[in-house]
Amino acid sequence: MENPLHKHGRFFDVWARFYRLTLFGLELRRIQRQALDRLKVVPGQRVLDLGCGPGDGAARIHQQGAVAIGLDYSQGMLLTAQKEAGLRGKLTRGDAGRLPFRDGAFDKIVCTNSFHHYPDHLASLREMRRVLKAGGLLVLVDPRQDNLFGRMAIELVEERIFGLKEVRIFPIARWRELLKDAGFAHARVEAGPIWQPVAWAEAFIEATA
Ligand SMILES: C[S@@+](CC[C@H](N)C(=O)[O-])C[C@H]1O[C@@H](n2cnc3c(N)ncnc32)[C@H](O)[C@@H]1O
């Protein structure tokens, strides 16, 4: 059986070429900006953009005066991200399930529309908790299972049509349990605003280490 990491990596290597050009990609970037607003980056902080894709989020964090580090598994996405100002030397290829950073390395982590691809969800959340400083903030946004559009986008389109059988999404109630199991001290999990259908299909998570 093919390693799911490689399979998902290749999927995003292809998508990297036109990610920003699609309407869906534009909507995902709007959601990413909402996540960054919640992150409230302060100049000088060390911030990880996990599953950074083409680097828009990390570039914005850099513009806000923070030390922005981007991690992604897709080589294609990282090649695109390298073109963003301030990101040269700040991008790492790796798997969210085994982060190549020391304990407490970051003040904040942002992770948008990437989590459902991770091969081991609880291990990835534990890694996020590990690399955050005590009191550090994780803002994570991912499609939720308790919404029809969320299920259609992931369980119909990504899983059945694109054949990414390993994707997994969770309802809001399960998210709360996962965050607790991963060791986060406090977590707020809510649906996005109902008047933005793509955001409404997502769980917006703010969790403190
Ligand atoms: C839909 S894109 C989202 C990119 C960006 N965060 C955004 O909001 O526009 C998902 C990203 O997650 C990355 N990804 C998927 N599985 C990963 C893993 N196990 N470790 C690290 N990155 C991963 C993909 O390569 C892709 O760039």
The ligand as an SDF file (V2000), in Angstrom:
LIG
                    3D

 27 29  0  0  0  0  0  0  0  0999 V2000
   -5.4000   22.8130    1.4280 C   0  0  0  0  0  0  0  0  0  0  0  0
   -3.7060   23.1720    1.7340 S   0  0  0  0  0  0  0  0  0  0  0  0
   -3.8340   24.5060    2.8950 C   0  0  0  0  0  0  0  0  0  0  0  0
   -2.6630   25.4360    2.7900 C   0  0  0  0  0  0  0  0  0  0  0  0
   -2.7480   26.6730    3.6930 C   0  0  0  0  0  0  0  0  0  0  0  0
   -2.6440   26.3020    5.0960 N   0  0  0  0  0  0  0  0  0  0  0  0
   -4.0320   27.4410    3.4460 C   0  0  0  0  0  0  0  0  0  0  0  0
   -4.8280   27.6140    4.3760 O   0  0  0  0  0  0  0  0  0  0  0  0
   -4.2190   27.9270    2.3030 O   0  0  0  0  0  0  0  0  0  0  0  0
   -3.1830   21.8150    2.8110 C   0  0  0  0  0  0  0  0  0  0  0  0
   -1.6630   21.7790    3.0060 C   0  0  0  0  0  0  0  0  0  0  0  0
   -1.3590   20.8120    4.0260 O   0  0  0  0  0  0  0  0  0  0  0  0
   -0.1700   20.1270    3.6280 C   0  0  0  0  0  0  0  0  0  0  0  0
   -0.0750   18.8230    4.3080 N   0  0  0  0  0  0  0  0  0  0  0  0
   -0.8770   17.7510    4.1350 C   0  0  0  0  0  0  0  0  0  0  0  0
   -0.4770   16.7260    4.9340 N   0  0  0  0  0  0  0  0  0  0  0  0
    0.5990   17.1670    5.6270 C   0  0  0  0  0  0  0  0  0  0  0  0
    1.4350   16.5900    6.6300 C   0  0  0  0  0  0  0  0  0  0  0  0
    1.2450   15.3370    7.0710 N   0  0  0  0  0  0  0  0  0  0  0  0
    2.4290   17.3510    7.1450 N   0  0  0  0  0  0  0  0  0  0  0  0
    2.6300   18.6150    6.7210 C   0  0  0  0  0  0  0  0  0  0  0  0
    1.8690   19.2330    5.7780 N   0  0  0  0  0  0  0  0  0  0  0  0
    0.8500   18.5170    5.2400 C   0  0  0  0  0  0  0  0  0  0  0  0
   -0.3260   19.9950    2.1110 C   0  0  0  0  0  0  0  0  0  0  0  0
    0.8870   19.6980    1.4610 O   0  0  0  0  0  0  0  0  0  0  0  0
   -0.9300   21.3490    1.7490 C   0  0  0  0  0  0  0  0  0  0  0  0
    0.0630   22.2960    1.4160 O   0  0  0  0  0  0  0  0  0  0  0  0
  1  2  1  0
  2  3  1  0
  2 10  1  0
  3  4  1  0
  4  5  1  0
  5  6  1  0
  5  7  1  0
  7  8  2  0
  7  9  1  0
 10 11  1  0
 11 12  1  0
 11 26  1  0
 12 13  1  0
 13 14  1  0
 13 24  1  0
 14 15  1  0
 14 23  1  0
 15 16  2  0
 16 17  1  0
 17 18  1  0
 17 23  2  0
 18 19  1  0
 18 20  2  0
 20 21  1  0
 21 22  2  0
 22 23  1  0
 24 25  1  0
 24 26  1  0
 26 27  1  0
M  CHG  2   2   1   9  -1
M  END
$$$$
